């Protein structure tokens, strides 16, 4: 990215199904989310990842690349696979039209019953925003005009609150 050769990069910390514990010993991130260690261990692991994100963003800023790059930090680790209240941090992208300095909450509005015969229903409340909508917003900010990504039934065309 420093040489402006690539426009997209991905960093994934996942060694195996147990996840990584960057603190050394003990259960990994995934195991901690299932109660294999005290909450303080989970907090320490998340703190370690947060510091890595801050380092990345600071480095990109020092190289003059941050305003032209959208950097997203998120995690699939949630309490016992509960995917409600997931947090994603978006940094950079000022020159791509990303609106910075916000804390946006998107409540989950599900038509009941959400699960039917063990599978997720295709119908959803139109107010619901998904992770796919975040990725649509990122791709639009990078010049792609497509309104969907991935499973289109959960896509509503992007997050207008993130675009300036």
Residue pairs with C-beta under 8 A, 6 or more apart in sequence:
1 9
1 60
1 63
1 65
1 69
2 63
2 65
4 65
7 142
11 56
13 19
13 20
13 22
13 49
14 20
15 28
16 28
17 30
18 27
18 28
18 30
18 31
19 28
19 29
19 30
19 31
19 32
19 77
20 28
20 29
21 27
21 28
21 29
21 32
21 41
21 45
22 45
22 48
22 49
23 41
23 44
23 45
23 48
26 32
26 37
26 41
27 36
27 37
27 41
29 42
29 45
29 75
29 77
30 77
31 37
32 41
32 42
32 45
32 77
33 42
33 77
33 78
33 79
33 80
33 81
34 80
35 80
46 75
49 73
49 75
50 73
53 71
53 73
53 89
53 91
56 71
57 66
57 71
57 91
57 92
60 66
60 69
60 71
60 92
61 92
66 91
66 92
66 94
67 92
67 93
67 94
67 95
68 92
68 93
68 95
68 96
69 92
69 93
70 90
70 91
70 92
70 93
70 96
70 98
70 138
70 141
70 142
71 90
71 91
71 92
71 93
72 88
72 89
72 90
72 91
72 134
72 138
73 88
73 89
73 91
74 86
74 87
74 88
74 89
74 131
75 86
75 87
78 84
78 85
78 86
84 108
86 131
88 131
88 134
90 98
90 100
90 134
90 162
91 100
92 98
93 100
93 138
93 141
94 100
96 141
96 142
97 141
97 163
97 164
98 137
98 141
98 162
98 163
98 164
99 161
99 162
99 163
99 164
102 161
102 162
104 159
104 161
104 162
106 128
106 129
106 159
107 127
108 128
109 124
109 125
109 127
109 128
110 124
110 125
110 128
111 121
111 123
111 124
111 125
113 121
114 120
114 121
115 121
122 153
124 153
124 154
126 156
128 154
128 156
129 156
129 159
130 154
130 155
130 156
132 148
132 149
132 150
132 151
132 152
132 154
132 155
133 154
133 155
133 156
133 157
133 158
133 159
134 159
134 162
135 149
135 150
136 146
136 147
136 148
136 149
136 155
136 157
136 158
136 159
137 158
137 159
137 162
137 163
139 146
139 149
140 146
140 158
140 163
141 163
147 155
147 157
147 158
148 155
148 157
149 155
